[in-house]
């Protein structure tokens, strides 16, 4: 709007409506504060003010009054500095801002210093008039506006905390692979297309590909990155990770997907927070304080598969430059003597008569073997190692499937009782540890008084006992939750064994099979081999369960 030449004051009308006011967040118009109502009220007020001409109308729609870092407000202040305007008109002080200190600083110091007339219509405030006691009233109104925002922030935080505990998704945008349900925007539903990409990403990692290789494959196949995919669905989504005209898949984007437990049906929220309602910068929350709700939505990846991938992340899975498949045992072979990863080496033999190419010899050796005193340089040929591992794996699969047959014959009620007793034993153990630490902590003061320890030792021991108590209390809380889950436990003690059933007829050792079943292969001197299989904790539980069932049968 162009400035009129009549009048002494060139004014900017400032309008603001925040998400907290309800208009933007929920779509429920609060007409007293709506942008159109503010504008109409101010223009009507200025009709009989010939000394004021309107130069511009600045609108911050969807911005909180907690601070003055708002785009249109900053543009208005630039106009003030350039001398384009010397008057600011708002509906009321709350539309100007709700920060008591900053609002007062602008009204009492900055505007007078810049020669700016400030008018708040419904608060009957005009800085050109002799306010007298009105200045004190204005200060109180700013304080009330600040208090209102603090109370509103507390209510919103409490409301969001309840939603998190109820397993309701409160993010602005659904994570890649999911969509917000139309009828319930706080519930996630699987997006069939993106979910298949997520499954492909986990599969490629299981095959030994690095996040960089996975990202390159997705980009080569012209698969839209999460940001571009959201845009293709008509979602107004922006991110700070975009570096070019079109956001591409990056190793970080792949890693974020591979490490996000939301794909197992677990909703983890409250990972970041703001210190208070006036500070918008976020800070990380300790993992033990996250709000975690299981089975809040349909999983894309089962938890067994997810845990296997977590074990693989960070391991050395470098690929051959000529062969596009990761070697079966890459990143899984370790020295049994020093624990260091074993290196895969290739040697070329001599070209013999009648041969076109030399024979290749591939073997694994300890990487510390060549270091002085590091370890012995024991080694084993790759084909020999693969044969041994393959035979051991087939035998292991048969044993697990035999155990599965035995487990499926046991009554479900016994399963529940077994799990409850198991966690009760662990709970009682932690209770004993907590009580012991508390007793020792109480005795510390007596030791200090008697001179057995000095104050520095007292503080050190006290901190250590406090840590033991806290750790025990955390474990107790977890076991209490597990006991409640166990009471409703219907089946599943051998569900993880379905992986073994799927691969009971394997004909060779592929990379994906090795990743699923093998945690690491330990190679000792004289080619002695020990295989550490995945699912070891579950195997121990299953064995205890079978033993308890057999004991009960004998007793009866």
Secondary structure, DSSP 8 states (H G I E B T S, - for coil): ----SSSSEEEEEEEEE-GGGTHHHH----TTT-HHHHHHHHHHHHTT-TTEEEEEEEEEET--TT-S--HHHHHHHHHHHHTS--EEEESSHHHH-S-HHHHHHIIIIIHHHHT-EEEETTTTEETTS--TTHHHHHHHHHHHHHHHHHHHHHHHHHHHHHHHHTT----SS--TTEEE-SS-TTSEEE-HHHHHHHHHHHHHHHTT--HHHHHHHHHHTT---HHHHHHHTT-----TT--SSS----HHHHHHHHT-GGGGT-EEE--EEESSTT---EEE--GGGSEEETTSS--SS-HHHHHHHHHHTTS-----SS-SS--TTTTTEEETTT--BEEEEEEE----TT-SS--EEEEEEETTTTSTTT----EEEHHHHHHHHHHHHHHHHHHHHHHHHHHTTS-HHHHHHHHHHHHHHHHHHHHHHHHHHHHHHHHHHHHHHTTSS-HHHHHHHHHHHHHHHHHHHHHHHHHHHHHHHHHT--S-TTGGGHHHHHTTT--S--HHHHHHHEEEEEE-GGG-EEEEETTHHHHHHHHHHHHHHHHHHHH-
